[in-house]
Amino acid sequence: MARTLFDLAEVVILKQLESAWEEADRLKLLRLTEIEAVCERAYGRRALRPIRHLLAEARAPLTTRSPLEDRFAEFCREHLADLPAPLTNISILDHEVDAYWPGHRLVVEMDSWEFHSHRAAFESDRARDAAMQAGGYRVIRLTHRQLETEAPRISTQLHKLLGAEQPASPA
């Protein structure tokens, strides 16, 4: 299975490779150590990048705490795959933040209507953002609707904030 996935990665787009990877995992045929061994013998092959990307995702711990944070992790895999993944649910200035890129001092907070629609949360969010900004951090807030309907804009903004060039869209 490891060699099949690697060979497949040479000829299909990432979305198709992800589907095959998920199917192998569902069938309990996915062996990460075998895939890593194939990668070690395949210096310079085109398949290394997408396979290593999927390996990193498979090994990454799931540390989100809400469906909206899960959706943002998915957004990062889909739209920010060329960038390092953010740290999640870590403490900065005595506040737990949803996502953080330490090299850029960029914090992304997920705001669901369910938990942020009342006055206390509204006031607390603003005080927290001010404390973060005074501490030298940049904070942006995202909603589920934004992730679903404005993904290209958010992707472009995050690439700019993280000092990366936006990758070309696949044809």
Secondary structure as GFF3:
##gff-version 3
##sequence-region A 1 171
A	DSSP	alpha_helix	2	9	.	.	.	ID=ss1
A	DSSP	alpha_helix	14	26	.	.	.	ID=ss2
A	DSSP	alpha_helix	32	40	.	.	.	ID=ss3
A	DSSP	alpha_helix	48	59	.	.	.	ID=ss4
A	DSSP	alpha_helix	67	79	.	.	.	ID=ss5
A	DSSP	beta_strand	87	92	.	.	.	ID=ss6
A	DSSP	beta_strand	95	101	.	.	.	ID=ss7
A	DSSP	three_ten_helix	102	104	.	.	.	ID=ss8
A	DSSP	beta_strand	106	110	.	.	.	ID=ss9
A	DSSP	alpha_helix	113	116	.	.	.	ID=ss10
A	DSSP	alpha_helix	119	134	.	.	.	ID=ss11
A	DSSP	beta_strand	138	142	.	.	.	ID=ss12
A	DSSP	alpha_helix	144	149	.	.	.	ID=ss13
A	DSSP	alpha_helix	151	161	.	.	.	ID=ss14
###
